[in-house]
């Protein structure tokens, strides 16, 4: 499954780039590196959260999703 990340900046904000990391349930987000891009592929059976980091000319903002699960077909 692919997840697309779309951002609409405020009129005064310019997005330099978007980074993300997929963090498995029960793991520390500090152990994962930021990856650059606007699309992320999620494997079946994944349990965890998606962190999105918007880097702008004014600084960075991190958004953390609620936990989610990609179920495997039986």
ABEGO torsion letter per residue (X at the ends): XBBBBBBBBBAABBBABBBBBBBBBGBBAAABBBBBEABBBBBBGBBEBBBBBBBBAAEBBBBBBBBBBBBBBX
